[in-house]
Amino acid sequence: MENYGAIDAVVNLWNEEALSHRPGWTDEFFVGKVKGKHDSQGISLESMLEGMDAANIEIGFLVAAKSGRLGLPGSYHMPPEVVAKAVDQYPDRFRGLIGVDPFQGMDGVRAMEDAVTNMGFIGAHLYPHWFDLPPNHARYYPFYAKCIELDIPIQMQVGQSLIYSKDQRGKSVGRPIYLDDVACDLPELKLIGTHVGIPWQDEMIAMAWKHENVYIATDAHSPKYWPASVKQYINSYGQDKVLFGTDFPVLRFERTVAEINDMELKPEARQKFMRDNARQLYKL
């Protein structure tokens, strides 16, 4: 076991307060589709920290997700105040990522800036499939420009998306190749493609290899099922470009780290992947 704490770049709050803001499809999706563990009382911050401690994870980035346009069936926005409250309660263990809804326009841009400058959020987060707009769509560009001004990275889900709400079936619009347009247009923007990019993981690797400002996060897919090219990239020429994540509670902390231990990565590559890359990118 390493003697430093890892940084989990993608974590969802699951306490009672956070669950009160999530929609009715939550149980069916997390228990039925992704075979997760879940109970009606949720998972307290203290229980999360116990799991992080057991896995030697020092810091988790909590997502204030914006999943779809408010008012549409199945959509929800996690209030940034809920995430900020958790960060304030455990400032040494949590950081916040502010969600993006491109349909909020400049009001959303200003709200994102407020979350960063006045509430301590350290990055942005985007679910393209919830808005049926690929990452290179014009509606996102004001948010991208503001991320550059604020000097914060933006995470976005790439690869296949699932059916979360049967009332709003999102298409898999997040092909990693679309990041090529964004990175060429905005070379100062720090882009992170989450969820590994599966099933287009090699496309995601190609984008991270091509662009110095494009990175990969490995959340939501169990490490033991990662394609060989992903493991090789982390352990070789991509060791500076990949961030560890779980998408908790989709993946649990201790089991995920144990599966990474089984990979027997080179010590230097493992340290960059588990901690140093996120620390440098987010300027912790």
Beta strands, then each sheet from edge to edge (+ up, - down):
strand 1: 6-11
strand 2: 57-64
strand 3: 66-67
strand 4: 76-77
strand 5: 94-99
strand 6: 123-126
strand 7: 154-157
strand 8: 191-194
strand 9: 214-217
strand 10: 242-243
sheet 1: 1+ 2+ 5+ 6+ 7+ 8+ 9+ 10+
sheet 2: 3+ 4-
end
